[in-house]
């Protein structure tokens, strides 16, 4: 019985979680499981600190997280593979479609020869989740945001 429960729990795991667990250990990969881990972006050089506005990088990270919270962002997670090998990116691109939870609806698709950008939306009781997927040679990964932002809800006609 315990084995069956374990198998059921593993198969019910979020497809994005399974995908992230396969790729987050790749050299050059950056994975954040929550907005509290946003400082990983700073360590990877994604923040440009303006000395006039911030005393140090920690202050810049704190301000960024505060801005997210002020905009209604309740949670976020991301897998960024920009600095990974082309082989890792190609394997991610082949697996991402199967990892998208069925509860998401396609919202927008933009594409070109060098890759594409897709946004999926999931409406929940008190919030909205956006899933952005970037697949290309230079930029690759996903970013998922949960927001209680009424402006976002109205923009997506959920009010």
Buried (B, 14 or more C-beta within 10 A) or exposed (E): EEEEEEEEEEEEEEBBEBBBEBBBEBEEBBBBBEBEBBBBBBEBEEBEBEEEEBEEBEEBBBEBBEEBEEEBBBBBBBBBBBBBEEEBBBBBBEBBEEBBBEEBEEBEEEEEEEBBBBBBBBEEEEBBBBBBBBBBEEBBBBBBBBBBBEEBBEEEEEE
